[in-house]
Amino acid sequence: MELIKVGATSRTAAVAGAIAGTIRDHHRAEVQAIGGGAVNQAVKALILAISYLREDGIQVAFVPEYADVVIDNQVRTAIKFVIEVRAVPNSPSDPLSNSVREDLS
């Protein structure tokens, strides 16, 4: 799985498609942005990707993190969004579906 890098001029729909495709294939995606404009585009793309995935019945959750990146021998701080499929309680995709919960009790 590759890191999805977003810039201030990245097209929101293209990034959203990359996020949704990666989630469908790997159930996890990482998006990295450096600078306010890039973070703005990344957040807008993430919102759009969530709506694409919701249409397929996939719910995700994400956690923003700081990441140090070396560019031209200088350390820059990036924002990294780690996005993962979220298990929905009592759904067929939930790892602890009702049948498993009954076995555990």
N, C-alpha and C positions, 0 to 999 in steps of 0.2 A: 504494500500500500504506500503510495507516494503522498508526500506533504503537499497540500494545495496552497500555493502561494498567491496572495491577493495584493494588488497594487491599487493606488488611488484611481487609476484609469481603467481598472478591470471592469468588464461588462458583468453586471449583476446576474443576469439570466444565465450567462455561460458558467459563472462560478457556482450558481445554484444547481445547475445541471450536473456539474462535476461532483458537488457534494452529494446530491441525491444518488447519482450513479455509484459512487464509492460506498455509500451506506448500503445500497441494495446488494452490492457485490461482497462487501467485507464486514458489514454491520458496525463499522467504525470509520471515522474520517478525522483528519487533523487539518485545520486551516490556520495559516499564519499570515499576519499582517504587521507591517511596520509603518507607523505614522497614522495621524488622525484620519486622513482621507482613505487610506487603505483599510483601517478598522471599520470606518463607516460603510464601505463597500462590502466588506466581509459580513457585517451584521445584517445588512439588507439582503445579501445573498443567502445567508442562513435562514432568515425569515421566509424567503421564497422557497428554499429547499424544504423547509418544514411543511409548507403547504403542499408541495409536490408529493412528499412522502405520505402525508396524511391521506391523500386521495387513494393511495395504495394500502391504507390501513397500517402504516408503519409510524410509530411514535418514537421520537428521539429526545434525548436530553443532552445538554452540553455544559462544559465547564471551561471558563476562560482561565488561562494561565500565562505567566510571563515566561519568555524564552530568550536566552542570550544567543545572538547570532553574530558571527564575525563577517563583516563586509569591508573589503579593502583594508585588512589588518586592524580594523576598529570593531570593538564590541558594541552592538546595538541591541536595544531591548525590543523584542517583538511581543505581540499578543498572539497567543495560540489558543484556538478553540478546539477542544477535544469533544467530538460528537459521537454518541453511541446510541444504538437502538435501546429503547426503554421497554422493559417488560411491563405489560399491563395486567394487573391482578385479575384472575378469573377469565383470561382470554386464552385461546388455543396456543398462542405464541409464548405465554407465560411459562417459564421453566418450572414454576411451582403451581401448575394448574390444579384444579380440584381433585383429579384422580391421584396426583402425586401427594397432595396434602392429606388425602384420606389414608394413603399408605403410611404417611409419617405419624399419624395419630394413633 
